[in-house]
Amino acid sequence: MALTQHMVDVIRGPRALWLAGLGSFSLLAAALAFEHIGGLAPCKLCLTQRVPHYGIVALAMIGVLTPQANRLWRLMAAALALMTASVGLQHVGVEQGWWQGPQGCTAQMAGGDLASLTDSLLATPVVRCDEIAWQLLGISMAGWNMIASLIIASLLVYSVLAGPKAA
């Protein structure tokens, strides 16, 4: 029980921003490793999902320099985590065929003549948003990013609502 209470105390208050920054940094490091070591080129939505994580890492570093505004930084980081989680949900929906992806990110066959079909094929990106490049336990990287980002957002919101441990 003591270990569990210690873990709760760690995520209450300002240290949560560091944990969120570490989580986002880890997700970015994994994505870059899959890209540069594993050879999995990212699609347009994959790249979009990374942007808020860079912001969370930056906010964690800023939080060290301005601890008096740490609550504000945690709220901003939570908003960024929810942004990347929503892009992750959009990406999962595109991968599963629940809805269309962004223009130029999915294979779309044009009707009509051979010239239209050729133009459509040439406009289709090499890395498509509607294809799952890698998955673990039936969940794609976009899905794992969504799950991890929701955990980060929850941690940050909890840290703001719970506040520091009373003395």
Secondary structure, DSSP 8 states (H G I E B T S, - for coil): -HHHHHHHHHHSTTHHHHHHHHHHHHHHHHHHHHHHTS-----HHHHHHHHHHHHHHHHHHHHHH-GGGHHHHHHHHHHHHHHHHHHHHHHHHHHHTSS--STTSS-----SSHHHHHHHHHHS-SS-TTS---EETTEEHHHHHHHHHHHHHHHHHHHHHH-S---
